[in-house]
Every structure is written in C-alpha cells, then in structure tokens.
Amino acid sequence: MEAKIVKVLDSSRCEDGFGKKRKRAASYAAYVTGVSCAKLQNVPPPNGQCQIPDKRRRLEGENKLSAYENRSGKALVRYYTYFKKTGIAKRVMMYENGEWNDLPEHVICAIQNELEEKSAAIEFKLCGHSFILDFLHMQRLDMETGAKTPLAWIDNAGKCFFPEIY
C-alpha cells in the first residue's frame, strides 16, 4: 500500500522535486547555510532601532509624555478651556518617577502673583535650574535641557486639572 502512495506522490511532483502547493524547508536552506537558527534570532534590526511606532514604545526611565509630544489640536483646545475655567491654582503637581509630586511651597509662594494673574506660562528657579510652568500645554519645561514633565493643578475651589494621558 505504501508503494501506491509513493507512486501517487511521485506523479504530482514538479520538475524541481517539490510539490506544487507545499514549500519545503530544504528549499530555503541555501539562504541560511552555515548559520544556526539561534544565531539568526539574535541579529539586531538593521537601523538599530525598534520598528514599533513611537506611540506604542515604552521608554524605560522616562515619563510617558515623550511619546505624546505631538498632541492633537483637540487636546490643546481642551487644555485651554481648563486654563480658562480654573480658579487660582492652590496646588501645582508634576509627574516624576511614576507619581505626582507637589511643587515645593516656597516656589508656589514665589509665583503667587503670576498664579493670581492667571499667566499662561510662569518662569521660576528651583535648585539652580530655570523652569517654565506652561499651563496651556500642561507641562513643566526645563530651560537648560529642554526636558518636559507633565503638569497638573488643583484650584482653590478643589477642581483637579490633569493632562489627558493620565
């Protein structure tokens, strides 16, 4: 009975020795001669970067904002309405090391006049570094490095205003 099966299989083969619809691993052996599969799996991508889109890449040790720097116009309009309807900011917080931390009280006291005037951007110094609190984009900008940190606040009425990614 095996002879009949072999005879049938032999009759359906192409001239190159392989079936018409089935691809064999042996036909691809010429491409990887001398290289084991384990070595091929550890080859880095050609450009040295991951091919995953930026919005899905998780960056270790950095905040989430870097993946969302190109915000849509709708988000900026929303942040502007937050800024317009808010009262005077009582607490200002920044997202650092995976948690929201309050801006020190002495900094809040130093920028109190700008907070009462509802300035959209306030420049201040902390530990010898210059920063800008950008309430429209809801971020703190380091003037020396250009690093951006998410910014949130709670006004004197108790309303909370956080960026949309948190």
Steps between C-alpha positions, in 0.01 A plus 500: 500500500788735565619448145172638367528807720855562389400450140219754534729751673768450239254571221398840643850637545634783293823479309695661785401213733256689724122497513318782323320632808734402781819688575776304663751626753775345292431746219597785729817336631712687246416830668622400846789264433749491782287704741294340773146619577605610849754739349245644258256582780754722679580720201408865578279699261692669217448858622564424868156620607181314568247508218208553743327839456594765757155513654527136606862490609549500879805698595674380816591768751315777317156644545216417266480846355788450258286258303218755479686819412307547177161556654189552298337840472201368694717432804645852489150648475397292800804618698417860408146459632642348818721804539215746434251345741743430784531715807830591662722192523538392861713190430726445200625147435752337266515137387843364593623147566155351448311723744357850533710724726406845629707801406674622818306755706772767475476486119120534515542806726759649262272469196175586682460835315524329160254234615250769604541677163444162331814521290514224240874448552698571816878494526659399831824361644534187709830356624697723261304390191266721299156360419184616327157387617295486181137479607366496142699190402486364857874443531807623682788582267862485617670800337846340501425151371166550327350211698122509533313375804119465522334767711171496690335727753216529749333839528367672812150360431639145516471420126776277362658556157719218365632433148299251294764223503468441876 
